Amino acid sequence: MGKDNYKKSVLPSGVTVCSEYISSAYSAVIGIFITVGSRDEDEKKAGISHFTEHSVFKGTKTRSEREISLAIESKGGYLNASTSREWTSLYVQVLPEEFDLAFDILADLVENPRFSEDGLEGERAIILQEIKMHNDSPEDLLFDYTFKSTFGEENPLSRLILGDVESIGSINRKDIVEFWNKSWTSKRIFVSAAGKVNHENLCDLVSKKIKGKESDNFKRESSSIRSRKIHIIPKSELNHKYVALSFPSFSYNHDLRFPLLVSGTILGSGMSSLLFQRLRQDLSYVYEVSTFSEFFSDTGIFGIYFSTDENKLRDALNATRDLLSSLDFTEEEVESSKERLRGNVVISLESCGNRMERNVKEEIYKGERSFVSDLLKKIEKVSMDEIRTTVELYLKPENFVLTVLGEDNNVSW
């Protein structure tokens, strides 16, 4: 956690490189993040970020699909990728002696994908299966609808990361190549590594292996938010009703981000939380209940999640409303929540992958990475006044929108 262990360079190509050397690590984790995600897509091509992420693994100009995975897995390493609303990432974890090879493969995926017609058709079929799996998961479906309820159907944050059957069916090779050329450009690429890493070696590798593509300066559009107060989605085959109460919250850099996290921890994090104690332990209305939050470049989302039997739905909503209406956190609750958050942060640092991702998120959203000690101080400095402001301005029942999956009748909130 020392200050000398973290280094950052912006290369002449425009690529940002950051690394954290961890002397106690047995491995190295490398991630390449491209700051394009589902919110940046053309609506008619929803899911193209995720489709592109899948497609680069179908083979490069120098390696077959199997050679890509075998090169890492045969050495005991791990290779994967993901797409979110604001970025696409490819990452690998390997032993230190395989670092150069691992980066070579990641760079190959970013720089030299083949995008063969056969490969794209195969991956289209896989993604269509993934969409069906996603739609079979009530929790996944609920959160899709929750984003639509919270931000509005037309807001880019409400777009499905996977896309839908229609949009995935319409995307062709020309679309993928054009999207990759336009979006996977130097200034949008961030390389982050943590563990047994050497920063100068990493910069040298990036300079040699990622030439990058130039583009106009990318500016993400912010869209107006039109929340939908109550959103009921019938789904007859479910045995439970799945519920989210949510509101648009704050960006990653907002002053009230930490007071909201502290408040959310008291309200719905773990078995000791107010919601768990009330809805499950006292009233037996739910099996699980929790709060959730996510912060983006210009806004965020905060919410409460639970599932319950049909005959308990209205009672559970009323009990939640009553709890929110009477919130008055004590200093003891606030201090306990802060201690818990600080503990969560420190424990998460045992993972090189968590450090790698935390560092790059800070660089993407803030342009600099704050030290862990500064982060812990920000949590510690959250005041009772800030907590009261958060409760009074945001954690009131009227600020939440209601999304229910599996309900046929009208539900009030």
N, C-alpha and C positions, 0 to 999 in steps of 0.2 A: 504493500500500500504506500510505499515511499514515493516521493515526487519524481525521483530520477528514473523510475521504472516505466513511465509512460512517455511515449514520443509521438510526434505528429509531423508529417511533411506534406506539403502540397506540391506535387511534381509539375514540371513545365507543361505536361500534357493536360493538366487540370484535375487529374485524379488525386483524391485525398487518401493518404496512407496513415494509419495510426496503429500503434502496437503497445502492448504492455508485457514486460518481461516478468515472469513469476518464477522465482528461483526454486520453489518447492514443487513445481508442476512436473509431471512425468510425460506430458504430451503438449501438443500445440494445436490450437484451433484457429482456422483462417476463414474469414467470411468476405465475400464480395457482395456489396449492397448497391443496388441501382435504384435511385429515388424516383421510381415510377410504379404506380400501383393501380388498383381498380378505380380509384376516384379520378384518375387522369385519362381514362379511356373515352373513346367515342362510344356513346350509348348503344349504337347499333352493333358495336364490336365488344360488348361486355364480356369479360373473361379473357381478353387477348393477352393481358400481362401474364396471367397464370398459364395460358396455352403456350406462350413463348418460353416461360420458365421450364415447362415440361419438355418442350421441343428441343432445347439445346442439348438435352441428355440423349437424344436419339442418334448421336454421332457427330463428330467434327470432321474437318478435312484431313485429319491425321489419325483419328482413332474411331473405332467402331463403338457402338453402344456398350457392348460387353467389355471391351478393353478399358473403357472409362471406369466402370464400376470395379472390374477385377483388379486394376492397378492399385486402387485404394484398399479394397476389402482383403486382398491377398496379403497385405501388410498389417492387417488388424485394424485398419482405419475405418472411418465412417464418413459417408458422403450424402448430403441431402440438400434440399432447397425449399423455399417457401415464398408465397406471395401474400402481401397484405394490402391494405387500402392505400398505403403511401410508399411502399417500396417492394422490391423483389430481391431475394437474397439466395446466394449459393454458398454453402459452407462445408468444411471438412475438418475432421479431427484425426490427427496422425501422431506417430512417434516423431521426436525431433529429427531423427536421421532421414525421415521421409518428407521433410518440410518442402524442399525444392521441387520434388516430384509432385506433391499435392498441389502446390501453387501452380505448377505448369498445367496441370489438368484443369483447375478452376479457370485459369486464364484462357485455356483452349476453348472451354465452354462459352466464355464471354465473347471471345474474339473470332472464333472460327466455326460456328455451328454450320452444319451442312444443310439443314432444313429440307431434307429429301421429301418428295411427295409421299412415298411409302411410309416414311417415318411419321409424317404429320397425320396421315390417315390412321395409323396405329394409335397415335397419342390422342386423336380426337375420340376414338372409341373408348380409350381408357378414361378420359375426362367425362364423357357421358355416363360411364359407370360410376365415377366419383360423385357426379351430381345426384344420381339415384341413391347412392349411399348417404349422401348429405341429407337428402330429402326424407330418408328413413329415420333420421335422428331428430327427435322433437326439440332437443336443446338447440341444435344447429339451426333448425327452421325458425324457432322462436326468435333467435338473435338476428336472423335475416329480417324478419318482420319488425323487430324492435328498432333496428336502424331506420327502417322506413317510417315507423311511427314517430321516432325522435327527431329526425332531420327532414322528413317529407319525401314523398315518392320521387320527386324530381332532383333531389340533392345527390351529387355524385358519391357522397359517402354511403348512400343507401344502395348503391349498385352491388350486385352479387360478385364476390371475388371469383367464384368459379364460372360466372356467366350462367346462361340457361341453355336449354336444348336448342332453342332457335338460334341464339347468337353464336354458339359454338358450331352449329351446323353450317353457318354462313361464312365463317372465317376461312380464307384460303391461303395458299402459300405466299402469294403476293402481299396479302395483308400482314402476315407474320414478318416477312422480310422488311417491309416498309416500316412497321412498328419498331422492330429491332434496330434498324438503321437510324431512326429518328429519336429513339428513346434511350438506348443503351450507349450513351455518349459520355465522353471523358468527364465532363463537369458533374455528371450525375453519378459517377462511380466512386464509391468509398470502399477502401480495403482495410479490414481490421483484423488484427491477430492478437492472441493472448496465450500465455504459457511460456514454453521454452522457445523464445523467438529472438531474432536479432534484427533490429530495426533497419540498419544499413543494408543488410542482406535482402530484407523484404523490399525496401525501396528499389534496390538494384533489380530484383526480379520483376517488380511491377513495371519499371522503366523499359525492361527488355521485352516483356511478354504482353503488356497491355498498351498498345499504341493508341487505342481509343479513336473515337470518331468525333469530329467537331460538330457543334450545333449552335443554334441561336440560344441565348440565355433562356433557360426554362423558368416559367413563372406559373405556379399552380393557381388555378382559379378558385376563389372562395365563392360559395353559393349561398343564397338566402335560405334560411331554415323555416320550414312550415310544418310544425309538429301537428300530429293527428291525435286528438285528446284520448280517444278510445278506439282500439283496433282489435276486433274480434275475428278470429280465423277458425272456421269450422274444420274439424278433422275427426271423422267419426270413429276410426279404428283405435284411438288412444284411450287408455284406461285412466289417465290423469289429465288434469288441466295444467298447462304450463304458462307461467305468468311472469311478465317483466314490467316493472314500473321504472320509468327512466326520464331523464331530461338532458338537453345539450349542456355540457359543462364547460371546461376550460381547455385552452391550448397547453402544450407541454411546458411553456415558459410563463404561464400565468402565476401571479402572486398567490392566488388562493388554491393552487394545486395541492400543496402540502396540508393546509387546513382541511381540505376536502378528503384527502387520504386518511388523515387522523380521524375525522368524523365518520367516514365510511367503515373504518376498522372497528370503532365502538359499536356502530349500528349493525354490521353484518359480517364480521370476519371471525369465523370459528364458533365453537360451541359456547364460548363465554359471551358472545355478542348479544345485544338487546333483542334483536329479531329472533335469533335461535332460542333464547331463553323464553321469549313470549309465545311465539308461534308453534314451536315444537315442544319445549319442556313443560310449559304451563297449560297450553290449550290443545296440544296434540293434533294440530291442523295440518302440519307438513312434515315430510321426512327430512328435507333439506331446505335451507334458506340462506342466502348470502347477498352481499353487495358486490358490484363489479364497477370498474372504471377503466377508461382508455383515453389517452391524451394524444391529439393530433397536432399538426402544424398550426392550425387556426381555430380549433374548437376541440371538444371532447365529449364523452358520454359518461354519465353516472347512472347507476340503477340498482334495483333490488330484484332478485330472481328467486322464485320458488315454484314448486309444483304441488298439487293437492287434489283430493277427490272432488268430484262434481258437487256433492252435497256440502262440502266445506269451503267452496270457493268464495262465496259472499262473506262468510264469517272471517276467513283469512284476510280478505281485502279490508273488511271493517276493522279488524284488529291491527292491521298495518297502518291504516289511516289514523286510528286512535293513537298509536305509538308515535307516528310522525308529528301529530298535532301537539303532543305534549313533550317533545324533546327538550331536555334541559341537562346537558352533559355536566357532570361534576368535574372538579379539578383532578380528583383521583382517577376518574375514567379517562380523562385526557392524558394524564401522565402515564398511565398504564398502556394506553394505545400508542403513545410516542415510543415507549420502551419496546413495545412489540414490533413496531415498524423498523426501529433501529436494528433490532435483532434479526429481522427478516433480511434487511440489507446486508448485514455482515455475513450471515449464513450463506446468502446467495453468492457471495464472493469466493466461496470454496470451489465454484464451478468456473473453469476457464471459458466455457461457452457463454455463461452469463456475463462475465467481464467483457468478453469480446463484443457482445451485443450491446451492453450498456454503453461502452465507449463510443461505438459508432452511432448509436441513437443520439447521444449528446452532441457529437460532431454534426450530425444531420440537422438537428433541431436548433442548436445553440451556436454552432460554429466553434465550439471549444468544449473540452471535457472537464467537468468539475471534479475535484478530488473527493474521495469517499468521506474524508473528514468534514468537508464543506457540506456534503449531502446530509450527513448525520447532524451537523449543526443546524441546518435548515429545518429538519424535523424537530430538533430540540427547541428551536426558537418559536415554534407555533404557539401563539398566545391564546388565552381564553377569549380575548376580544375578537380575534380572527375566527375562532370556533363559533362564537355567538353570531358573528356576521354570516358565516356559512350556513348555520342553522336557520337564521331568520330570513335570509334572502333566497336560499336554495332548497333546503331540506323540508319544505312545507308540502303537504299533500297536493295543493293546487298546482305546484310546479311540475309534478310528475305526469307523464302520459302512460296509459295502460295498454299493454299488449297481452292478449290471451290466445293461446293456441289450444284448440280442441273444444271450444265452446260454441254451442249453437244459438244460445239465447243472449239477449242483451244483458250486459253487466254494467252497473253504474260505478263511477269512481268520483 
